[in-house]
Amino acid sequence: MRRITNTLKEIRKYQLTNQGASNERVANVDRMFRFMEGELSSISPTGTNEKLMEVMTSADFTFAIQEFVQRKSLPGYTRKAFNFEQLIKTDVLPNYMLVNRYQNRAGVDDLEYVGEKGPARPGSVDDAIKRQYQVFRWEKQYDFSHEALVNDDMGYFEDVAVKMGEAARRTIEKFVSRLYNNTVSIARLAALGALFSVNGRLTSARISEARMAFGQRVDNRNEPIEADLAFIVYHRGLSDTVAQIQASQLVPELATNAENVIRNTFIPIKDPYLTGAAPDLPWFAFTNHQLNGIIPFVLARLQGMPGPQIRRKKSDIEAVTSMLGAGTPVAPMLGDFESGNIVLKVADVWGTYIDGTEGNLFDTNGSYHSTGTAP
């Protein structure tokens, strides 16, 4: 038996070393096998006519070599990312109450000719636009047993925190995608006419039309404003189309020598959560709020919570002494006293502007939508 356990110990240490495990984890193998040898040494026959039998057979040893020693965890899927940060303006709120934000979207009256000794007429000032929003909690709980954590010899639970963080990121990515890709927001743009929403597949000519639409945006006094197309957000099925538009020196859709004047004039952002059936794939265009103050969307966070947090429920287990005798170390325990469950929770706090008629469009002048269908 001792020969078999020593062989298993060396094989396990070799496996962990090849996997790049820490020295502490490799050293734990020696401690575990020494404990097992001590326990085996203290076992005695339970009766005069009984004999201690070998519990591990050669077949069991072969199974251990084939199953436990040779197993490994293969890399999982790589998730598509959505880099939405450039599209939104972030805000930090002090609590969970509604906040008021005001934005002046118009100037004052033009000057008027006044004749000799004539009085100047009084002017007027438009009220600032009022927006209200608040933040909400977003959470998910995960639990597993203490036994599962101890039995995890492949380090599966070492990746739990990473996976929970990815889940938090994925949730907020979907949330941002729905800010513009929802029925109310799209209906609002469609109601404003062809300068805000059209039908048409993604081409260099369509992007040029969108740029002209942004160039005709006006403030609340119908005065022209600086509204430049900065971002094209597109369905993942349009990756080759976007790459061709960006790379072609000539207009890719025309069999002429017309120069492609829109290449490298916008930043493409792939939204993996947009849905559609090829070839009718939707796309959007947005302004850059950092350049001209036109804010398409707002994402608010709670002060002190710039990102998701992973929390563990405090254990109510307290080790008193070991049943193996004085001086024997007690195995660390986590989780619930009754069940031994270990409970983790990933939590985040965010919110945005919501309106029954405008959807999540903080400022409609910053958005442009195309259904992706042929006109």
Sequence and secondary structure as in RCSB ss.txt:
>XXXX:A:sequence
MRRITNTLKEIRKYQLTNQGASNERVANVDRMFRFMEGELSSISPTGTNEKLMEVMTSADFTFAIQEFVQRKSLP
GYTRKAFNFEQLIKTDVLPNYMLVNRYQNRAGVDDLEYVGEKGPARPGSVDDAIKRQYQVFRWEKQYDFSHEALV
NDDMGYFEDVAVKMGEAARRTIEKFVSRLYNNTVSIARLAALGALFSVNGRLTSARISEARMAFGQRVDNRNEPI
EADLAFIVYHRGLSDTVAQIQASQLVPELATNAENVIRNTFIPIKDPYLTGAAPDLPWFAFTNHQLNGIIPFVLA
RLQGMPGPQIRRKKSDIEAVTSMLGAGTPVAPMLGDFESGNIVLKVADVWGTYIDGTEGNLFDTNGSYHSTGTAP
>XXXX:A:secstr
 HHHHHHHHHHHHHHHHHTT  HHHHHHHHHHHHHHHHHHHT   SSTT      S HHHHHHHIIIIIS     
         GGGEEEEEESSSS EEEEE    B       TT       B   EEEEE  EEEEEEEEEEHHHHH
T  S GGGGHHHHHHHHHHHHHHHHHHHHHSSHHHHHHHHHT TTTEE     HHHHHHHHHHHHT B TTS B 
     EEEEEGGGHHHHHHHHH SB TTSSS  B TTTTSSEEEEETT   BTTB  EEEE  HHHH   SEEEE
EETT SS EEEE          TT TT       S TTT EEEEEEEEEEE B BTTTBT S GGGEEEE  S  
